[in-house]
Amino acid sequence: IGLATFECYYPTLCHAVSLRSQDYRKFQKKQKIVWGCREVRRLVPELDELGVTPSVKNLRKFMQHPATLWYPEVIAVLNQLRSSLKH
């Protein structure tokens, strides 16, 4: 059975599956943002103690999930931490 046939005979079920899939993708995105913020909060002070500038480039080398640096929320946390570190 093809997808079009399935949608033709079970439109309500297909719609429900689609909504659930969207919800799951939103949940995953939020989880990745939480991971990224947590990693940045942990790494910025460590890098500062080592004398390494906590830039995006330097953070990527130490992060388990460097792709999370693409999220604006993670970058906002990084910028906030960097501004509090300035002497």
CNS distance restraints for C-alpha pairs under 8 A (distance, minus, plus):
assign (resid   1 and name CA) (resid   5 and name CA) 6.34 0.50 0.50
assign (resid   1 and name CA) (resid   6 and name CA) 6.75 0.50 0.50
assign (resid   2 and name CA) (resid   6 and name CA) 6.32 0.50 0.50
assign (resid   3 and name CA) (resid   7 and name CA) 6.14 0.50 0.50
assign (resid   4 and name CA) (resid   8 and name CA) 6.12 0.50 0.50
assign (resid   5 and name CA) (resid   9 and name CA) 6.36 0.50 0.50
assign (resid   6 and name CA) (resid  10 and name CA) 5.82 0.50 0.50
assign (resid   6 and name CA) (resid  11 and name CA) 7.67 0.50 0.50
assign (resid   6 and name CA) (resid  14 and name CA) 7.88 0.50 0.50
assign (resid   7 and name CA) (resid  11 and name CA) 4.90 0.50 0.50
assign (resid   7 and name CA) (resid  14 and name CA) 6.08 0.50 0.50
assign (resid  10 and name CA) (resid  14 and name CA) 6.24 0.50 0.50
assign (resid  11 and name CA) (resid  15 and name CA) 6.10 0.50 0.50
assign (resid  12 and name CA) (resid  16 and name CA) 6.22 0.50 0.50
assign (resid  13 and name CA) (resid  17 and name CA) 6.20 0.50 0.50
assign (resid  14 and name CA) (resid  18 and name CA) 6.11 0.50 0.50
assign (resid  15 and name CA) (resid  19 and name CA) 6.23 0.50 0.50
assign (resid  16 and name CA) (resid  20 and name CA) 6.18 0.50 0.50
assign (resid  17 and name CA) (resid  21 and name CA) 6.09 0.50 0.50
assign (resid  18 and name CA) (resid  22 and name CA) 6.29 0.50 0.50
assign (resid  19 and name CA) (resid  23 and name CA) 6.24 0.50 0.50
assign (resid  20 and name CA) (resid  24 and name CA) 6.20 0.50 0.50
assign (resid  21 and name CA) (resid  25 and name CA) 6.29 0.50 0.50
assign (resid  22 and name CA) (resid  26 and name CA) 6.28 0.50 0.50
assign (resid  23 and name CA) (resid  27 and name CA) 6.18 0.50 0.50
assign (resid  24 and name CA) (resid  28 and name CA) 6.16 0.50 0.50
assign (resid  25 and name CA) (resid  29 and name CA) 6.22 0.50 0.50
assign (resid  26 and name CA) (resid  30 and name CA) 6.31 0.50 0.50
assign (resid  27 and name CA) (resid  31 and name CA) 6.18 0.50 0.50
assign (resid  28 and name CA) (resid  32 and name CA) 6.19 0.50 0.50
assign (resid  29 and name CA) (resid  33 and name CA) 6.30 0.50 0.50
assign (resid  30 and name CA) (resid  34 and name CA) 6.28 0.50 0.50
assign (resid  31 and name CA) (resid  35 and name CA) 6.24 0.50 0.50
assign (resid  32 and name CA) (resid  36 and name CA) 6.10 0.50 0.50
assign (resid  32 and name CA) (resid  68 and name CA) 6.32 0.50 0.50
assign (resid  33 and name CA) (resid  37 and name CA) 6.11 0.50 0.50
assign (resid  33 and name CA) (resid  68 and name CA) 6.34 0.50 0.50
assign (resid  33 and name CA) (resid  71 and name CA) 6.80 0.50 0.50
assign (resid  33 and name CA) (resid  73 and name CA) 6.91 0.50 0.50
assign (resid  33 and name CA) (resid  74 and name CA) 6.37 0.50 0.50
assign (resid  34 and name CA) (resid  38 and name CA) 6.07 0.50 0.50
assign (resid  35 and name CA) (resid  39 and name CA) 6.14 0.50 0.50
assign (resid  35 and name CA) (resid  65 and name CA) 7.66 0.50 0.50
assign (resid  35 and name CA) (resid  68 and name CA) 7.67 0.50 0.50
assign (resid  36 and name CA) (resid  40 and name CA) 6.13 0.50 0.50
assign (resid  36 and name CA) (resid  65 and name CA) 6.79 0.50 0.50
assign (resid  36 and name CA) (resid  66 and name CA) 7.67 0.50 0.50
assign (resid  36 and name CA) (resid  68 and name CA) 5.12 0.50 0.50
assign (resid  36 and name CA) (resid  69 and name CA) 6.73 0.50 0.50
assign (resid  36 and name CA) (resid  74 and name CA) 5.89 0.50 0.50
assign (resid  37 and name CA) (resid  41 and name CA) 6.08 0.50 0.50
assign (resid  37 and name CA) (resid  73 and name CA) 7.64 0.50 0.50
assign (resid  37 and name CA) (resid  74 and name CA) 5.10 0.50 0.50
assign (resid  37 and name CA) (resid  77 and name CA) 6.41 0.50 0.50
assign (resid  37 and name CA) (resid  78 and name CA) 7.89 0.50 0.50
assign (resid  38 and name CA) (resid  42 and name CA) 6.25 0.50 0.50
assign (resid  39 and name CA) (resid  43 and name CA) 5.99 0.50 0.50
assign (resid  39 and name CA) (resid  63 and name CA) 6.73 0.50 0.50
assign (resid  40 and name CA) (resid  44 and name CA) 5.81 0.50 0.50
assign (resid  40 and name CA) (resid  59 and name CA) 7.67 0.50 0.50
assign (resid  40 and name CA) (resid  74 and name CA) 7.47 0.50 0.50
assign (resid  40 and name CA) (resid  77 and name CA) 7.35 0.50 0.50
assign (resid  40 and name CA) (resid  78 and name CA) 6.29 0.50 0.50
assign (resid  41 and name CA) (resid  45 and name CA) 7.35 0.50 0.50
assign (resid  41 and name CA) (resid  77 and name CA) 7.55 0.50 0.50
assign (resid  41 and name CA) (resid  78 and name CA) 7.53 0.50 0.50
assign (resid  41 and name CA) (resid  81 and name CA) 7.47 0.50 0.50
assign (resid  42 and name CA) (resid  46 and name CA) 6.97 0.50 0.50
assign (resid  43 and name CA) (resid  47 and name CA) 6.02 0.50 0.50
assign (resid  43 and name CA) (resid  59 and name CA) 7.34 0.50 0.50
assign (resid  43 and name CA) (resid  62 and name CA) 7.74 0.50 0.50
assign (resid  43 and name CA) (resid  63 and name CA) 7.96 0.50 0.50
assign (resid  44 and name CA) (resid  48 and name CA) 6.11 0.50 0.50
assign (resid  44 and name CA) (resid  54 and name CA) 5.60 0.50 0.50
assign (resid  44 and name CA) (resid  59 and name CA) 7.83 0.50 0.50
assign (resid  44 and name CA) (resid  78 and name CA) 7.66 0.50 0.50
assign (resid  44 and name CA) (resid  81 and name CA) 7.18 0.50 0.50
assign (resid  44 and name CA) (resid  82 and name CA) 7.65 0.50 0.50
assign (resid  45 and name CA) (resid  49 and name CA) 6.19 0.50 0.50
assign (resid  46 and name CA) (resid  50 and name CA) 6.44 0.50 0.50
assign (resid  47 and name CA) (resid  51 and name CA) 6.28 0.50 0.50
assign (resid  47 and name CA) (resid  52 and name CA) 5.06 0.50 0.50
assign (resid  47 and name CA) (resid  53 and name CA) 6.72 0.50 0.50
assign (resid  47 and name CA) (resid  54 and name CA) 6.04 0.50 0.50
assign (resid  48 and name CA) (resid  52 and name CA) 5.52 0.50 0.50
assign (resid  48 and name CA) (resid  53 and name CA) 6.32 0.50 0.50
assign (resid  48 and name CA) (resid  54 and name CA) 6.59 0.50 0.50
assign (resid  48 and name CA) (resid  85 and name CA) 7.94 0.50 0.50
assign (resid  52 and name CA) (resid  58 and name CA) 7.74 0.50 0.50
assign (resid  53 and name CA) (resid  58 and name CA) 7.17 0.50 0.50
assign (resid  54 and name CA) (resid  58 and name CA) 6.11 0.50 0.50
assign (resid  54 and name CA) (resid  59 and name CA) 6.21 0.50 0.50
assign (resid  54 and name CA) (resid  82 and name CA) 7.20 0.50 0.50
assign (resid  55 and name CA) (resid  59 and name CA) 6.03 0.50 0.50
assign (resid  56 and name CA) (resid  60 and name CA) 6.15 0.50 0.50
assign (resid  56 and name CA) (resid  69 and name CA) 7.35 0.50 0.50
assign (resid  57 and name CA) (resid  61 and name CA) 7.11 0.50 0.50
assign (resid  58 and name CA) (resid  62 and name CA) 7.24 0.50 0.50
assign (resid  59 and name CA) (resid  63 and name CA) 6.09 0.50 0.50
assign (resid  59 and name CA) (resid  66 and name CA) 7.61 0.50 0.50
assign (resid  60 and name CA) (resid  66 and name CA) 5.00 0.50 0.50
assign (resid  60 and name CA) (resid  69 and name CA) 7.99 0.50 0.50
assign (resid  61 and name CA) (resid  66 and name CA) 7.82 0.50 0.50
assign (resid  68 and name CA) (resid  74 and name CA) 6.96 0.50 0.50
assign (resid  69 and name CA) (resid  74 and name CA) 5.90 0.50 0.50
assign (resid  69 and name CA) (resid  75 and name CA) 6.25 0.50 0.50
assign (resid  70 and name CA) (resid  74 and name CA) 7.59 0.50 0.50
assign (resid  70 and name CA) (resid  75 and name CA) 7.58 0.50 0.50
assign (resid  71 and name CA) (resid  75 and name CA) 6.56 0.50 0.50
assign (resid  72 and name CA) (resid  76 and name CA) 6.05 0.50 0.50
assign (resid  73 and name CA) (resid  77 and name CA) 6.46 0.50 0.50
assign (resid  74 and name CA) (resid  78 and name CA) 6.31 0.50 0.50
assign (resid  75 and name CA) (resid  79 and name CA) 6.10 0.50 0.50
assign (resid  76 and name CA) (resid  80 and name CA) 6.12 0.50 0.50
assign (resid  77 and name CA) (resid  81 and name CA) 6.17 0.50 0.50
assign (resid  78 and name CA) (resid  82 and name CA) 6.09 0.50 0.50
assign (resid  79 and name CA) (resid  83 and name CA) 6.12 0.50 0.50
assign (resid  80 and name CA) (resid  84 and name CA) 6.40 0.50 0.50
assign (resid  81 and name CA) (resid  85 and name CA) 6.31 0.50 0.50
assign (resid  82 and name CA) (resid  86 and name CA) 6.52 0.50 0.50
